[in-house]
Amino acid sequence: MLSSIKSIAILAFVASATAGLIQRDASAGTFHLPADSPNGAYELNVGENSEATYKHLGDDSKDLVARKDYQGQIHCKNQYTLNYDDMGYAEQGFENNFGNGNSFYGKTVSYKYGSAVAYGCNYGHGQTVTGTWLAAQFAAIAQTCGAQSAGWVSYPDWKASYGIDNAGVGFC
């Protein structure tokens, strides 16, 4: 992730509103954020003289609340029919990978089962979703496109999309 061995990435979710230096607990050899640091993700860097500083990378939690209330734009690929069982297993496998909440930062993440593939696309700086939220997206695709049709739901504001298709067909 970072080029220097002395650089460490920390994701921290804390409760307040000001930034500062990360403090080092010399006895434990660990680092910690001050309790009054703002919510969000942090990158920790250790300088030549072992001075630790952090950079606040942003707070994604504001977007997570909005996701509950907003349904993306659904796109259907009605050119062919998916195998219903393969589609169901691919969707469930993909959902299970995210469980109660997980993130991905690469361009895509997917789960293939038989002739079907469920996928997520990241066009930004990472996505965080839950399996329950993904299940609702697949249900919305099936309701709009048909129970055995390929399709995807896009969220341009979040720079993301999620869908189901035949394995071997391009996505993202």
KETORTI-883703 format. One record per atom (N, C-alpha, C): residue number from 0; residue in three letters; x, y, z. Coordinates in steps of 0.05 Angstrom, whole numbers. Example, Ala and Ser with C-alpha at 12.3 -4.5 7.8 and 13.67 -1.06 7.14 Angstrom:
BEGIN
+------+------+--------+--------+--------+
! nupa ! titi !     xx !     yy !     zz !
+------+------+--------+--------+--------+
!    0 !  ALA !    264 !   -114 !    156 !
!    0 !  ALA !    246 !    -90 !    156 !
!    0 !  ALA !    264 !    -66 !    156 !
!    1 !  SER !    257 !    -45 !    142 !
!    1 !  SER !    273 !    -21 !    143 !
!    1 !  SER !    258 !      1 !    157 !
+------+------+--------+--------+--------+
END
This chain:
BEGIN
+------+------+--------+--------+--------+
! nupa ! titi !     xx !     yy !     zz !
+------+------+--------+--------+--------+
!    0 !  MET !     17 !    -23 !      0 !
!    0 !  MET !      0 !      0 !      0 !
!    0 !  MET !     18 !     25 !      0 !
!    1 !  LEU !     35 !     28 !     19 !
!    1 !  LEU !     53 !     50 !     20 !
!    1 !  LEU !     81 !     41 !     14 !
!    2 !  SER !     97 !     58 !      1 !
!    2 !  SER !    123 !     49 !     -8 !
!    2 !  SER !    143 !     45 !     15 !
!    3 !  SER !    141 !     60 !     36 !
!    3 !  SER !    160 !     58 !     58 !
!    3 !  SER !    151 !     37 !     78 !
!    4 !  ILE !    171 !     21 !     88 !
!    4 !  ILE !    165 !      2 !    109 !
!    4 !  ILE !    156 !     15 !    135 !
!    5 !  LYS !    166 !     40 !    139 !
!    5 !  LYS !    159 !     55 !    163 !
!    5 !  LYS !    131 !     67 !    162 !
!    6 !  SER !    118 !     65 !    139 !
!    6 !  SER !     91 !     76 !    136 !
!    6 !  SER !     70 !     54 !    143 !
!    7 !  ILE !     50 !     62 !    157 !
!    7 !  ILE !     29 !     43 !    166 !
!    7 !  ILE !      2 !     56 !    160 !
!    8 !  ALA !    -16 !     40 !    150 !
!    8 !  ALA !    -43 !     51 !    145 !
!    8 !  ALA !    -61 !     43 !    169 !
!    9 !  ILE !    -75 !     62 !    179 !
!    9 !  ILE !    -94 !     57 !    201 !
!    9 !  ILE !   -121 !     67 !    193 !
!   10 !  LEU !   -141 !     50 !    197 !
!   10 !  LEU !   -168 !     59 !    194 !
!   10 !  LEU !   -179 !     63 !    223 !
!   11 !  ALA !   -187 !     86 !    229 !
!   11 !  ALA !   -197 !     92 !    256 !
!   11 !  ALA !   -223 !    107 !    254 !
!   12 !  PHE !   -242 !     98 !    270 !
!   12 !  PHE !   -267 !    112 !    272 !
!   12 !  PHE !   -270 !    121 !    301 !
!   13 !  VAL !   -267 !    147 !    305 !
!   13 !  VAL !   -268 !    158 !    332 !
!   13 !  VAL !   -290 !    179 !    333 !
!   14 !  ALA !   -293 !    192 !    356 !
!   14 !  ALA !   -318 !    206 !    360 !
!   14 !  ALA !   -318 !    236 !    360 !
!   15 !  SER !   -298 !    251 !    352 !
!   15 !  SER !   -300 !    280 !    356 !
!   15 !  SER !   -291 !    296 !    332 !
!   16 !  ALA !   -281 !    321 !    336 !
!   16 !  ALA !   -278 !    339 !    313 !
!   16 !  ALA !   -252 !    353 !    310 !
!   17 !  THR !   -230 !    347 !    323 !
!   17 !  THR !   -205 !    361 !    318 !
!   17 !  THR !   -183 !    342 !    311 !
!   18 !  ALA !   -164 !    350 !    296 !
!   18 !  ALA !   -141 !    333 !    288 !
!   18 !  ALA !   -117 !    340 !    305 !
!   19 !  GLY !    -97 !    322 !    305 !
!   19 !  GLY !    -73 !    327 !    320 !
!   19 !  GLY !    -52 !    305 !    313 !
!   20 !  LEU !    -32 !    304 !    329 !
!   20 !  LEU !    -11 !    284 !    325 !
!   20 !  LEU !    -20 !    258 !    337 !
!   21 !  ILE !    -13 !    236 !    324 !
!   21 !  ILE !    -17 !    210 !    336 !
!   21 !  ILE !      5 !    207 !    358 !
!   22 !  GLN !     -3 !    196 !    380 !
!   22 !  GLN !     16 !    193 !    402 !
!   22 !  GLN !     26 !    165 !    403 !
!   23 !  ARG !     51 !    162 !    410 !
!   23 !  ARG !     62 !    135 !    411 !
!   23 !  ARG !     64 !    126 !    440 !
!   24 !  ASP !     55 !    102 !    445 !
!   24 !  ASP !     58 !     90 !    472 !
!   24 !  ASP !     84 !     75 !    471 !
!   25 !  ALA !    105 !     87 !    482 !
!   25 !  ALA !    132 !     76 !    480 !
!   25 !  ALA !    134 !     48 !    492 !
!   26 !  SER !    120 !     44 !    515 !
!   26 !  SER !    121 !     18 !    528 !
!   26 !  SER !    110 !     -4 !    512 !
!   27 !  ALA !     89 !      1 !    496 !
!   27 !  ALA !     76 !    -20 !    480 !
!   27 !  ALA !     85 !    -19 !    451 !
!   28 !  GLY !     98 !      2 !    443 !
!   28 !  GLY !    107 !      4 !    415 !
!   28 !  GLY !     83 !      7 !    396 !
!   29 !  THR !     62 !     20 !    405 !
!   29 !  THR !     38 !     23 !    389 !
!   29 !  THR !     32 !     52 !    384 !
!   30 !  PHE !     13 !     58 !    367 !
!   30 !  PHE !      5 !     85 !    361 !
!   30 !  PHE !    -25 !     87 !    367 !
!   31 !  HIS !    -34 !    111 !    373 !
!   31 !  HIS !    -63 !    115 !    377 !
!   31 !  HIS !    -70 !    143 !    370 !
!   32 !  LEU !    -95 !    146 !    360 !
!   32 !  LEU !   -105 !    172 !    354 !
!   32 !  LEU !   -116 !    186 !    379 !
!   33 !  PRO !   -113 !    212 !    382 !
!   33 !  PRO !   -126 !    225 !    404 !
!   33 !  PRO !   -156 !    221 !    403 !
!   34 !  ALA !   -169 !    220 !    426 !
!   34 !  ALA !   -197 !    215 !    427 !
!   34 !  ALA !   -214 !    236 !    414 !
!   35 !  ASP !   -203 !    261 !    411 !
!   35 !  ASP !   -218 !    282 !    399 !
!   35 !  ASP !   -213 !    285 !    368 !
!   36 !  SER !   -202 !    264 !    356 !
!   36 !  SER !   -197 !    265 !    327 !
!   36 !  SER !   -224 !    262 !    312 !
!   37 !  PRO !   -226 !    273 !    288 !
!   37 !  PRO !   -251 !    270 !    273 !
!   37 !  PRO !   -256 !    242 !    263 !
!   38 !  ASN !   -280 !    235 !    258 !
!   38 !  ASN !   -287 !    209 !    247 !
!   38 !  ASN !   -274 !    205 !    220 !
!   39 !  GLY !   -267 !    180 !    213 !
!   39 !  GLY !   -257 !    175 !    186 !
!   39 !  GLY !   -233 !    157 !    185 !
!   40 !  ALA !   -221 !    155 !    162 !
!   40 !  ALA !   -198 !    138 !    157 !
!   40 !  ALA !   -173 !    155 !    159 !
!   41 !  TYR !   -151 !    143 !    169 !
!   41 !  TYR !   -126 !    157 !    173 !
!   41 !  TYR !   -103 !    141 !    161 !
!   42 !  GLU !    -83 !    156 !    152 !
!   42 !  GLU !    -58 !    144 !    143 !
!   42 !  GLU !    -37 !    153 !    162 !
!   43 !  LEU !    -22 !    135 !    174 !
!   43 !  LEU !     -1 !    141 !    193 !
!   43 !  LEU !     26 !    140 !    179 !
!   44 !  ASN !     42 !    160 !    184 !
!   44 !  ASN !     70 !    160 !    173 !
!   44 !  ASN !     89 !    164 !    196 !
!   45 !  VAL !    111 !    149 !    196 !
!   45 !  VAL !    131 !    152 !    216 !
!   45 !  VAL !    156 !    164 !    203 !
!   46 !  GLY !    165 !    186 !    213 !
!   46 !  GLY !    187 !    200 !    201 !
!   46 !  GLY !    214 !    188 !    209 !
!   47 !  GLU !    236 !    199 !    198 !
!   47 !  GLU !    263 !    190 !    203 !
!   47 !  GLU !    269 !    188 !    233 !
!   48 !  ASN !    261 !    207 !    248 !
!   48 !  ASN !    267 !    208 !    277 !
!   48 !  ASN !    244 !    196 !    293 !
!   49 !  SER !    230 !    177 !    282 !
!   49 !  SER !    207 !    163 !    295 !
!   49 !  SER !    184 !    181 !    303 !
!   50 !  GLU !    182 !    204 !    292 !
!   50 !  GLU !    160 !    222 !    297 !
!   50 !  GLU !    136 !    212 !    281 !
!   51 !  ALA !    113 !    208 !    294 !
!   51 !  ALA !     89 !    198 !    281 !
!   51 !  ALA !     70 !    220 !    275 !
!   52 !  THR !     60 !    221 !    251 !
!   52 !  THR !     40 !    240 !    243 !
!   52 !  THR !     18 !    226 !    227 !
!   53 !  TYR !     -5 !    236 !    226 !
!   53 !  TYR !    -26 !    224 !    210 !
!   53 !  TYR !    -39 !    243 !    192 !
!   54 !  LYS !    -51 !    232 !    171 !
!   54 !  LYS !    -66 !    248 !    151 !
!   54 !  LYS !    -94 !    238 !    152 !
!   55 !  HIS !   -113 !    255 !    155 !
!   55 !  HIS !   -142 !    248 !    155 !
!   55 !  HIS !   -150 !    244 !    126 !
!   56 !  LEU !   -159 !    220 !    118 !
!   56 !  LEU !   -165 !    214 !     90 !
!   56 !  LEU !   -194 !    219 !     83 !
!   57 !  GLY !   -211 !    223 !    103 !
!   57 !  GLY !   -239 !    229 !     98 !
!   57 !  GLY !   -258 !    212 !    115 !
!   58 !  ASP !   -283 !    218 !    114 !
!   58 !  ASP !   -303 !    205 !    130 !
!   58 !  ASP !   -325 !    195 !    111 !
!   59 !  ASP !   -325 !    168 !    107 !
!   59 !  ASP !   -345 !    156 !     90 !
!   59 !  ASP !   -371 !    151 !    104 !
!   60 !  SER !   -373 !    153 !    130 !
!   60 !  SER !   -397 !    146 !    144 !
!   60 !  SER !   -421 !    163 !    137 !
!   61 !  LYS !   -416 !    187 !    128 !
!   61 !  LYS !   -439 !    204 !    120 !
!   61 !  LYS !   -452 !    193 !     95 !
!   62 !  ASP !   -437 !    182 !     77 !
!   62 !  ASP !   -449 !    169 !     53 !
!   62 !  ASP !   -463 !    143 !     60 !
!   63 !  LEU !   -454 !    129 !     80 !
!   63 !  LEU !   -467 !    103 !     87 !
!   63 !  LEU !   -496 !    107 !     96 !
!   64 !  VAL !   -501 !    128 !    111 !
!   64 !  VAL !   -529 !    134 !    120 !
!   64 !  VAL !   -546 !    140 !     95 !
!   65 !  ALA !   -536 !    156 !     77 !
!   65 !  ALA !   -551 !    163 !     53 !
!   65 !  ALA !   -558 !    139 !     36 !
!   66 !  ARG !   -541 !    118 !     36 !
!   66 !  ARG !   -545 !     95 !     19 !
!   66 !  ARG !   -571 !     80 !     27 !
!   67 !  LYS !   -578 !     82 !     52 !
!   67 !  LYS !   -602 !     67 !     61 !
!   67 !  LYS !   -628 !     79 !     48 !
!   68 !  ASP !   -627 !    104 !     42 !
!   68 !  ASP !   -651 !    118 !     33 !
!   68 !  ASP !   -652 !    122 !      2 !
!   69 !  TYR !   -632 !    114 !    -12 !
!   69 !  TYR !   -630 !    120 !    -40 !
!   69 !  TYR !   -627 !     95 !    -57 !
!   70 !  GLN !   -644 !     91 !    -77 !
!   70 !  GLN !   -642 !     68 !    -95 !
!   70 !  GLN !   -628 !     78 !   -120 !
!   71 !  GLY !   -608 !     64 !   -129 !
!   71 !  GLY !   -594 !     72 !   -153 !
!   71 !  GLY !   -610 !     67 !   -178 !
!   72 !  GLN !   -597 !     73 !   -200 !
!   72 !  GLN !   -610 !     70 !   -227 !
!   72 !  GLN !   -605 !     41 !   -236 !
!   73 !  ILE !   -627 !     27 !   -244 !
!   73 !  ILE !   -625 !     -1 !   -252 !
!   73 !  ILE !   -623 !     -3 !   -282 !
!   74 !  HIS !   -605 !    -19 !   -292 !
!   74 !  HIS !   -601 !    -24 !   -320 !
!   74 !  HIS !   -604 !    -54 !   -326 !
!   75 !  CYS !   -619 !    -61 !   -346 !
!   75 !  CYS !   -625 !    -89 !   -353 !
!   75 !  CYS !   -610 !    -97 !   -378 !
!   76 !  LYS !   -601 !   -123 !   -377 !
!   76 !  LYS !   -589 !   -135 !   -401 !
!   76 !  LYS !   -607 !   -159 !   -408 !
!   77 !  ASN !   -628 !   -153 !   -423 !
!   77 !  ASN !   -648 !   -174 !   -429 !
!   77 !  ASN !   -641 !   -191 !   -454 !
!   78 !  GLN !   -616 !   -191 !   -462 !
!   78 !  GLN !   -608 !   -206 !   -486 !
!   78 !  GLN !   -608 !   -237 !   -481 !
!   79 !  TYR !   -606 !   -245 !   -456 !
!   79 !  TYR !   -604 !   -274 !   -451 !
!   79 !  TYR !   -615 !   -279 !   -422 !
!   80 !  THR !   -620 !   -305 !   -417 !
!   80 !  THR !   -630 !   -314 !   -391 !
!   80 !  THR !   -608 !   -326 !   -375 !
!   81 !  LEU !   -607 !   -320 !   -349 !
!   81 !  LEU !   -588 !   -332 !   -331 !
!   81 !  LEU !   -599 !   -358 !   -319 !
!   82 !  ASN !   -581 !   -376 !   -312 !
!   82 !  ASN !   -589 !   -400 !   -298 !
!   82 !  ASN !   -597 !   -391 !   -270 !
!   83 !  TYR !   -622 !   -397 !   -262 !
!   83 !  TYR !   -633 !   -386 !   -237 !
!   83 !  TYR !   -617 !   -395 !   -213 !
!   84 !  ASP !   -610 !   -421 !   -211 !
!   84 !  ASP !   -596 !   -431 !   -188 !
!   84 !  ASP !   -568 !   -419 !   -187 !
!   85 !  ASP !   -554 !   -418 !   -209 !
!   85 !  ASP !   -527 !   -406 !   -210 !
!   85 !  ASP !   -528 !   -377 !   -201 !
!   86 !  MET !   -548 !   -363 !   -211 !
!   86 !  MET !   -551 !   -335 !   -205 !
!   86 !  MET !   -555 !   -331 !   -174 !
!   87 !  GLY !   -572 !   -348 !   -163 !
!   87 !  GLY !   -578 !   -346 !   -134 !
!   87 !  GLY !   -553 !   -352 !   -117 !
!   88 !  TYR !   -538 !   -372 !   -125 !
!   88 !  TYR !   -514 !   -379 !   -109 !
!   88 !  TYR !   -492 !   -357 !   -113 !
!   89 !  ALA !   -490 !   -346 !   -136 !
!   89 !  ALA !   -470 !   -325 !   -141 !
!   89 !  ALA !   -478 !   -300 !   -124 !
!   90 !  GLU !   -503 !   -293 !   -124 !
!   90 !  GLU !   -512 !   -270 !   -108 !
!   90 !  GLU !   -507 !   -274 !    -78 !
!   91 !  GLN !   -515 !   -298 !    -69 !
!   91 !  GLN !   -512 !   -304 !    -40 !
!   91 !  GLN !   -483 !   -305 !    -32 !
!   92 !  GLY !   -466 !   -317 !    -49 !
!   92 !  GLY !   -437 !   -318 !    -43 !
!   92 !  GLY !   -425 !   -290 !    -42 !
!   93 !  PHE !   -433 !   -273 !    -60 !
!   93 !  PHE !   -424 !   -245 !    -60 !
!   93 !  PHE !   -433 !   -231 !    -35 !
!   94 !  GLU !   -459 !   -234 !    -28 !
!   94 !  GLU !   -470 !   -221 !     -4 !
!   94 !  GLU !   -455 !   -231 !     21 !
!   95 !  ASN !   -450 !   -257 !     23 !
!   95 !  ASN !   -437 !   -268 !     46 !
!   95 !  ASN !   -409 !   -257 !     50 !
!   96 !  ASN !   -395 !   -250 !     29 !
!   96 !  ASN !   -368 !   -238 !     31 !
!   96 !  ASN !   -369 !   -211 !     45 !
!   97 !  PHE !   -392 !   -198 !     45 !
!   97 !  PHE !   -394 !   -171 !     57 !
!   97 !  PHE !   -407 !   -172 !     84 !
!   98 !  GLY !   -422 !   -193 !     90 !
!   98 !  GLY !   -433 !   -197 !    117 !
!   98 !  GLY !   -445 !   -172 !    129 !
!   99 !  ASN !   -436 !   -165 !    152 !
!   99 !  ASN !   -447 !   -141 !    167 !
!   99 !  ASN !   -433 !   -115 !    159 !
!  100 !  GLY !   -416 !   -117 !    139 !
!  100 !  GLY !   -402 !    -93 !    129 !
!  100 !  GLY !   -373 !    -99 !    122 !
!  101 !  ASN !   -366 !    -92 !     98 !
!  101 !  ASN !   -339 !    -96 !     88 !
!  101 !  ASN !   -333 !    -77 !     66 !
!  102 !  SER !   -308 !    -72 !     60 !
!  102 !  SER !   -300 !    -52 !     40 !
!  102 !  SER !   -283 !    -65 !     19 !
!  103 !  PHE !   -283 !    -53 !     -5 !
!  103 !  PHE !   -264 !    -60 !    -26 !
!  103 !  PHE !   -254 !    -35 !    -39 !
!  104 !  TYR !   -229 !    -36 !    -48 !
!  104 !  TYR !   -216 !    -12 !    -59 !
!  104 !  TYR !   -206 !    -16 !    -87 !
!  105 !  GLY !   -205 !    -41 !    -97 !
!  105 !  GLY !   -197 !    -46 !   -124 !
!  105 !  GLY !   -220 !    -38 !   -143 !
!  106 !  LYS !   -215 !    -41 !   -169 !
!  106 !  LYS !   -235 !    -34 !   -189 !
!  106 !  LYS !   -260 !    -51 !   -187 !
!  107 !  THR !   -256 !    -77 !   -181 !
!  107 !  THR !   -279 !    -95 !   -180 !
!  107 !  THR !   -275 !   -117 !   -160 !
!  108 !  VAL !   -297 !   -128 !   -150 !
!  108 !  VAL !   -297 !   -152 !   -134 !
!  108 !  VAL !   -320 !   -169 !   -144 !
!  109 !  SER !   -317 !   -195 !   -144 !
!  109 !  SER !   -338 !   -212 !   -156 !
!  109 !  SER !   -339 !   -239 !   -142 !
!  110 !  TYR !   -361 !   -253 !   -147 !
!  110 !  TYR !   -365 !   -281 !   -138 !
!  110 !  TYR !   -378 !   -296 !   -161 !
!  111 !  LYS !   -364 !   -317 !   -170 !
!  111 !  LYS !   -374 !   -333 !   -193 !
!  111 !  LYS !   -384 !   -360 !   -181 !
!  112 !  TYR !   -408 !   -368 !   -192 !
!  112 !  TYR !   -418 !   -394 !   -186 !
!  112 !  TYR !   -430 !   -405 !   -211 !
!  113 !  GLY !   -419 !   -427 !   -221 !
!  113 !  GLY !   -429 !   -440 !   -246 !
!  113 !  GLY !   -427 !   -420 !   -269 !
!  114 !  SER !   -450 !   -415 !   -280 !
!  114 !  SER !   -451 !   -397 !   -304 !
!  114 !  SER !   -457 !   -368 !   -297 !
!  115 !  ALA !   -458 !   -361 !   -272 !
!  115 !  ALA !   -465 !   -333 !   -264 !
!  115 !  ALA !   -443 !   -320 !   -248 !
!  116 !  VAL !   -442 !   -294 !   -249 !
!  116 !  VAL !   -424 !   -278 !   -233 !
!  116 !  VAL !   -438 !   -254 !   -221 !
!  117 !  ALA !   -435 !   -250 !   -195 !
!  117 !  ALA !   -445 !   -226 !   -181 !
!  117 !  ALA !   -421 !   -208 !   -177 !
!  118 !  TYR !   -424 !   -182 !   -180 !
!  118 !  TYR !   -401 !   -164 !   -179 !
!  118 !  TYR !   -407 !   -137 !   -167 !
!  119 !  GLY !   -386 !   -124 !   -159 !
!  119 !  GLY !   -387 !    -96 !   -151 !
!  119 !  GLY !   -365 !    -81 !   -165 !
!  120 !  CYS !   -370 !    -56 !   -173 !
!  120 !  CYS !   -351 !    -39 !   -187 !
!  120 !  CYS !   -345 !    -14 !   -171 !
!  121 !  ASN !   -320 !     -8 !   -169 !
!  121 !  ASN !   -311 !     16 !   -154 !
!  121 !  ASN !   -297 !     35 !   -174 !
!  122 !  TYR !   -309 !     58 !   -178 !
!  122 !  TYR !   -298 !     78 !   -196 !
!  122 !  TYR !   -286 !    102 !   -180 !
!  123 !  GLY !   -285 !     98 !   -154 !
!  123 !  GLY !   -275 !    120 !   -136 !
!  123 !  GLY !   -253 !    111 !   -119 !
!  124 !  HIS !   -256 !    117 !    -93 !
!  124 !  HIS !   -235 !    111 !    -73 !
!  124 !  HIS !   -242 !     89 !    -54 !
!  125 !  GLY !   -260 !     71 !    -62 !
!  125 !  GLY !   -268 !     49 !    -45 !
!  125 !  GLY !   -298 !     49 !    -39 !
!  126 !  GLN !   -308 !     26 !    -33 !
!  126 !  GLN !   -337 !     23 !    -27 !
!  126 !  GLN !   -340 !      6 !     -2 !
!  127 !  THR !   -360 !     12 !     14 !
!  127 !  THR !   -366 !     -3 !     38 !
!  127 !  THR !   -396 !    -10 !     37 !
!  128 !  VAL !   -402 !    -36 !     38 !
!  128 !  VAL !   -430 !    -45 !     37 !
!  128 !  VAL !   -434 !    -68 !     56 !
!  129 !  THR !   -459 !    -76 !     59 !
!  129 !  THR !   -466 !   -100 !     75 !
!  129 !  THR !   -479 !   -120 !     57 !
!  130 !  GLY !   -479 !   -145 !     66 !
!  130 !  GLY !   -493 !   -166 !     51 !
!  130 !  GLY !   -523 !   -161 !     48 !
!  131 !  THR !   -535 !   -150 !     69 !
!  131 !  THR !   -564 !   -144 !     68 !
!  131 !  THR !   -570 !   -123 !     47 !
!  132 !  TRP !   -553 !   -102 !     46 !
!  132 !  TRP !   -556 !    -81 !     27 !
!  132 !  TRP !   -553 !    -92 !     -2 !
!  133 !  LEU !   -533 !   -110 !     -6 !
!  133 !  LEU !   -530 !   -122 !    -32 !
!  133 !  LEU !   -554 !   -139 !    -40 !
!  134 !  ALA !   -565 !   -154 !    -21 !
!  134 !  ALA !   -588 !   -171 !    -27 !
!  134 !  ALA !   -611 !   -153 !    -36 !
!  135 !  ALA !   -615 !   -130 !    -25 !
!  135 !  ALA !   -636 !   -111 !    -34 !
!  135 !  ALA !   -630 !   -102 !    -62 !
!  136 !  GLN !   -605 !    -98 !    -69 !
!  136 !  GLN !   -598 !    -89 !    -96 !
!  136 !  GLN !   -605 !   -111 !   -117 !
!  137 !  PHE !   -597 !   -136 !   -110 !
!  137 !  PHE !   -603 !   -158 !   -128 !
!  137 !  PHE !   -633 !   -162 !   -131 !
!  138 !  ALA !   -648 !   -158 !   -109 !
!  138 !  ALA !   -678 !   -161 !   -110 !
!  138 !  ALA !   -689 !   -139 !   -128 !
!  139 !  ALA !   -679 !   -115 !   -126 !
!  139 !  ALA !   -689 !    -93 !   -143 !
!  139 !  ALA !   -683 !    -98 !   -173 !
!  140 !  ILE !   -659 !   -109 !   -178 !
!  140 !  ILE !   -652 !   -116 !   -206 !
!  140 !  ILE !   -672 !   -137 !   -216 !
!  141 !  ALA !   -677 !   -158 !   -200 !
!  141 !  ALA !   -695 !   -179 !   -209 !
!  141 !  ALA !   -724 !   -169 !   -213 !
!  142 !  GLN !   -732 !   -151 !   -195 !
!  142 !  GLN !   -759 !   -140 !   -197 !
!  142 !  GLN !   -762 !   -123 !   -223 !
!  143 !  THR !   -741 !   -108 !   -230 !
!  143 !  THR !   -743 !    -91 !   -253 !
!  143 !  THR !   -737 !   -106 !   -279 !
!  144 !  CYS !   -717 !   -123 !   -279 !
!  144 !  CYS !   -707 !   -136 !   -303 !
!  144 !  CYS !   -719 !   -163 !   -309 !
!  145 !  GLY !   -729 !   -176 !   -288 !
!  145 !  GLY !   -739 !   -204 !   -290 !
!  145 !  GLY !   -722 !   -222 !   -273 !
!  146 !  ALA !   -734 !   -244 !   -263 !
!  146 !  ALA !   -721 !   -261 !   -244 !
!  146 !  ALA !   -697 !   -275 !   -255 !
!  147 !  GLN !   -694 !   -278 !   -281 !
!  147 !  GLN !   -670 !   -292 !   -292 !
!  147 !  GLN !   -655 !   -275 !   -312 !
!  148 !  SER !   -657 !   -249 !   -309 !
!  148 !  SER !   -644 !   -230 !   -328 !
!  148 !  SER !   -620 !   -218 !   -315 !
!  149 !  ALA !   -599 !   -213 !   -331 !
!  149 !  ALA !   -576 !   -199 !   -322 !
!  149 !  ALA !   -582 !   -169 !   -319 !
!  150 !  GLY !   -568 !   -156 !   -301 !
!  150 !  GLY !   -572 !   -127 !   -298 !
!  150 !  GLY !   -553 !   -116 !   -277 !
!  151 !  TRP !   -554 !    -90 !   -274 !
!  151 !  TRP !   -537 !    -78 !   -253 !
!  151 !  TRP !   -551 !    -52 !   -244 !
!  152 !  VAL !   -543 !    -44 !   -220 !
!  152 !  VAL !   -553 !    -19 !   -209 !
!  152 !  VAL !   -529 !      0 !   -205 !
!  153 !  SER !   -532 !     24 !   -215 !
!  153 !  SER !   -510 !     43 !   -213 !
!  153 !  SER !   -516 !     66 !   -193 !
!  154 !  TYR !   -495 !     75 !   -180 !
!  154 !  TYR !   -495 !     97 !   -161 !
!  154 !  TYR !   -474 !    117 !   -170 !
!  155 !  PRO !   -480 !    134 !   -189 !
!  155 !  PRO !   -460 !    153 !   -199 !
!  155 !  PRO !   -448 !    171 !   -177 !
!  156 !  ASP !   -464 !    180 !   -158 !
!  156 !  ASP !   -454 !    197 !   -136 !
!  156 !  ASP !   -433 !    183 !   -119 !
!  157 !  TRP !   -436 !    156 !   -116 !
!  157 !  TRP !   -417 !    141 !   -100 !
!  157 !  TRP !   -395 !    129 !   -117 !
!  158 !  LYS !   -397 !    132 !   -144 !
!  158 !  LYS !   -378 !    121 !   -162 !
!  158 !  LYS !   -376 !     90 !   -159 !
!  159 !  ALA !   -400 !     78 !   -160 !
!  159 !  ALA !   -402 !     49 !   -156 !
!  159 !  ALA !   -425 !     37 !   -172 !
!  160 !  SER !   -424 !     11 !   -177 !
!  160 !  SER !   -446 !     -4 !   -188 !
!  160 !  SER !   -444 !    -33 !   -179 !
!  161 !  TYR !   -466 !    -47 !   -179 !
!  161 !  TYR !   -468 !    -75 !   -170 !
!  161 !  TYR !   -486 !    -90 !   -188 !
!  162 !  GLY !   -480 !   -115 !   -195 !
!  162 !  GLY !   -497 !   -129 !   -214 !
!  162 !  GLY !   -493 !   -159 !   -215 !
!  163 !  ILE !   -508 !   -171 !   -233 !
!  163 !  ILE !   -508 !   -200 !   -237 !
!  163 !  ILE !   -507 !   -204 !   -267 !
!  164 !  ASP !   -491 !   -224 !   -277 !
!  164 !  ASP !   -488 !   -229 !   -305 !
!  164 !  ASP !   -478 !   -257 !   -310 !
!  165 !  ASN !   -477 !   -265 !   -335 !
!  165 !  ASN !   -465 !   -291 !   -342 !
!  165 !  ASN !   -435 !   -289 !   -338 !
!  166 !  ALA !   -424 !   -311 !   -327 !
!  166 !  ALA !   -395 !   -312 !   -324 !
!  166 !  ALA !   -382 !   -311 !   -352 !
!  167 !  GLY !   -360 !   -297 !   -354 !
!  167 !  GLY !   -347 !   -295 !   -380 !
!  167 !  GLY !   -355 !   -270 !   -395 !
!  168 !  VAL !   -376 !   -256 !   -386 !
!  168 !  VAL !   -385 !   -231 !   -398 !
!  168 !  VAL !   -371 !   -208 !   -383 !
!  169 !  GLY !   -362 !   -188 !   -397 !
!  169 !  GLY !   -348 !   -166 !   -384 !
!  169 !  GLY !   -367 !   -149 !   -367 !
!  170 !  PHE !   -355 !   -139 !   -345 !
!  170 !  PHE !   -370 !   -120 !   -328 !
!  170 !  PHE !   -350 !   -100 !   -317 !
!  171 !  CYS !   -361 !    -78 !   -306 !
!  171 !  CYS !   -346 !    -56 !   -296 !
!  171 !  CYS !   -330 !    -43 !   -319 !
+------+------+--------+--------+--------+
END
